[in-house]
């Protein structure tokens, strides 16, 4: 009987996106600059004009803007690497609560004020947040256990 070659599983970050709501009293340019801080300095210029702004109306007829930025370019792995190192490491329980195994998406939510300080980022459950969605593509399958262990190995001692 011929031996079958065991395929090594790989995880790839397919794309990532940032989104947040901007209220009338907030400075749109300041939030854009803060989000650009999640991108390596030498690549920020490429994304300054890629933000999408959707203008909405709140319950009390106040103006709200939804800001979004989706990154699907060849830079996605470099940007993910830069971004992931800015977070306080997650334990498996935390990770499993924010990883959607069916859609293969990691949902990170951080408070807007965190983007302006130099300390490591932590997850937030509040409302005034920036939502970061990271879409993984795994072969043959993305499980919570696999993606978590992949990230643990990849970013150990960084």
Buried (B, 14 or more C-beta within 10 A) or exposed (E): EEEEEEEEBEBBBBBBBBBBBBEEEBEEEEBBBBBBBBBEEEBBEEBEEEBEEEEEEEEEEEEBBEBBBBBEBEBBEBBBBBBBEBBEBBEEEBBBEBBBBEEBBBBBBBBBEBBEEEEEBEBBEEEEBBBBBBBBEBEEEBEBEBBBBBBEEEEEEE
